[in-house]
Structures are given as C-alpha cells and as structure tokens.
Amino acid sequence: MLPLHFDVAASNMRAVRCYLKVGFQITGEFWKKADDLINVDIF
C-alpha cells in the first residue's frame, strides 16, 4: 500500500474528523504562522 500525504488546516476540525473517521492517521503536525504565507502563490 502506498503512503498518502496531504495537509489539512488544524483549525478545520470538520475535515480532520472526516479523515480520521475513514481511517487516515495523524502522523505529524506542522504549524506555520500566517505571516509566513504572505508570499505563497496558490494556483
């Protein structure tokens, strides 16, 4: 089975609960200040 990695905002508890309910596991946490995201390009 191939590992699947994706990022979910920790504040999005609805999504977190959904993913946990269907069998995903939290393997780590990564926090970033909102100020660090100012120059991020989102397509």
mmCIF file of the C-alpha atoms, coordinates in Angstrom:
data_MODEL
# 
_entry.id   MODEL 
# 
loop_
_atom_site.group_PDB 
_atom_site.id 
_atom_site.type_symbol 
_atom_site.label_atom_id 
_atom_site.label_alt_id 
_atom_site.label_comp_id 
_atom_site.label_asym_id 
_atom_site.label_entity_id 
_atom_site.label_seq_id 
_atom_site.pdbx_PDB_ins_code 
_atom_site.Cartn_x 
_atom_site.Cartn_y 
_atom_site.Cartn_z 
_atom_site.occupancy 
_atom_site.B_iso_or_equiv 
_atom_site.pdbx_formal_charge 
_atom_site.auth_seq_id 
_atom_site.auth_comp_id 
_atom_site.auth_asym_id 
_atom_site.auth_atom_id 
_atom_site.pdbx_PDB_model_num 
ATOM 1  C CA . MET A 1 1  ? 0.000   0.000  0.000  1.00 0.00 ? 1  MET A CA 1 
ATOM 2  C CA . LEU A 1 2  ? 1.421   3.401  -0.966 1.00 0.00 ? 2  LEU A CA 1 
ATOM 3  C CA . PRO A 1 3  ? 1.507   6.149  1.648  1.00 0.00 ? 3  PRO A CA 1 
ATOM 4  C CA . LEU A 1 4  ? -0.652  9.177  1.007  1.00 0.00 ? 4  LEU A CA 1 
ATOM 5  C CA . HIS A 1 5  ? 0.329   12.554 2.424  1.00 0.00 ? 5  HIS A CA 1 
ATOM 6  C CA . PHE A 1 6  ? -1.723  15.705 2.464  1.00 0.00 ? 6  PHE A CA 1 
ATOM 7  C CA . ASP A 1 7  ? -2.021  18.817 4.578  1.00 0.00 ? 7  ASP A CA 1 
ATOM 8  C CA . VAL A 1 8  ? -5.160  19.868 6.407  1.00 0.00 ? 8  VAL A CA 1 
ATOM 9  C CA . ALA A 1 9  ? -5.526  23.064 8.397  1.00 0.00 ? 9  ALA A CA 1 
ATOM 10 C CA . ALA A 1 10 ? -5.673  22.079 12.065 1.00 0.00 ? 10 ALA A CA 1 
ATOM 11 C CA . SER A 1 11 ? -8.432  24.624 12.540 1.00 0.00 ? 11 SER A CA 1 
ATOM 12 C CA . ASN A 1 12 ? -10.567 22.711 10.020 1.00 0.00 ? 12 ASN A CA 1 
ATOM 13 C CA . MET A 1 13 ? -11.814 20.226 12.592 1.00 0.00 ? 13 MET A CA 1 
ATOM 14 C CA . ARG A 1 14 ? -14.647 19.085 10.340 1.00 0.00 ? 14 ARG A CA 1 
ATOM 15 C CA . ALA A 1 15 ? -12.144 17.841 7.747  1.00 0.00 ? 15 ALA A CA 1 
ATOM 16 C CA . VAL A 1 16 ? -9.830  16.357 10.388 1.00 0.00 ? 16 VAL A CA 1 
ATOM 17 C CA . ARG A 1 17 ? -12.698 14.352 11.919 1.00 0.00 ? 17 ARG A CA 1 
ATOM 18 C CA . CYS A 1 18 ? -13.820 13.189 8.468  1.00 0.00 ? 18 CYS A CA 1 
ATOM 19 C CA . TYR A 1 19 ? -10.370 11.897 7.533  1.00 0.00 ? 19 TYR A CA 1 
ATOM 20 C CA . LEU A 1 20 ? -9.933  10.161 10.889 1.00 0.00 ? 20 LEU A CA 1 
ATOM 21 C CA . LYS A 1 21 ? -13.354 8.556  10.572 1.00 0.00 ? 21 LYS A CA 1 
ATOM 22 C CA . VAL A 1 22 ? -12.490 6.924  7.238  1.00 0.00 ? 22 VAL A CA 1 
ATOM 23 C CA . GLY A 1 23 ? -9.203  5.531  8.538  1.00 0.00 ? 23 GLY A CA 1 
ATOM 24 C CA . PHE A 1 24 ? -6.489  8.128  7.985  1.00 0.00 ? 24 PHE A CA 1 
ATOM 25 C CA . GLN A 1 25 ? -3.977  8.639  10.783 1.00 0.00 ? 25 GLN A CA 1 
ATOM 26 C CA . ILE A 1 26 ? -2.292  11.780 12.016 1.00 0.00 ? 26 ILE A CA 1 
ATOM 27 C CA . THR A 1 27 ? 1.427   11.145 11.678 1.00 0.00 ? 27 THR A CA 1 
ATOM 28 C CA . GLY A 1 28 ? 2.713   14.608 12.495 1.00 0.00 ? 28 GLY A CA 1 
ATOM 29 C CA . GLU A 1 29 ? 1.920   18.267 12.797 1.00 0.00 ? 29 GLU A CA 1 
ATOM 30 C CA . PHE A 1 30 ? 3.433   21.262 11.089 1.00 0.00 ? 30 PHE A CA 1 
ATOM 31 C CA . TRP A 1 31 ? 2.489   24.764 12.180 1.00 0.00 ? 31 TRP A CA 1 
ATOM 32 C CA . LYS A 1 32 ? 3.263   27.893 10.269 1.00 0.00 ? 32 LYS A CA 1 
ATOM 33 C CA . LYS A 1 33 ? 2.477   31.489 11.181 1.00 0.00 ? 33 LYS A CA 1 
ATOM 34 C CA . ALA A 1 34 ? 0.034   33.191 8.841  1.00 0.00 ? 34 ALA A CA 1 
ATOM 35 C CA . ASP A 1 35 ? 2.625   35.942 8.250  1.00 0.00 ? 35 ASP A CA 1 
ATOM 36 C CA . ASP A 1 36 ? 4.863   33.341 6.607  1.00 0.00 ? 36 ASP A CA 1 
ATOM 37 C CA . LEU A 1 37 ? 2.199   32.660 3.975  1.00 0.00 ? 37 LEU A CA 1 
ATOM 38 C CA . ILE A 1 38 ? 2.045   36.179 2.529  1.00 0.00 ? 38 ILE A CA 1 
ATOM 39 C CA . ASN A 1 39 ? 4.295   35.410 -0.458 1.00 0.00 ? 39 ASN A CA 1 
ATOM 40 C CA . VAL A 1 40 ? 2.855   31.974 -1.253 1.00 0.00 ? 40 VAL A CA 1 
ATOM 41 C CA . ASP A 1 41 ? 1.438   31.506 -4.757 1.00 0.00 ? 41 ASP A CA 1 
ATOM 42 C CA . ILE A 1 42 ? -1.746  29.451 -4.800 1.00 0.00 ? 42 ILE A CA 1 
ATOM 43 C CA . PHE A 1 43 ? -2.939  28.150 -8.146 1.00 0.00 ? 43 PHE A CA 1 
# 
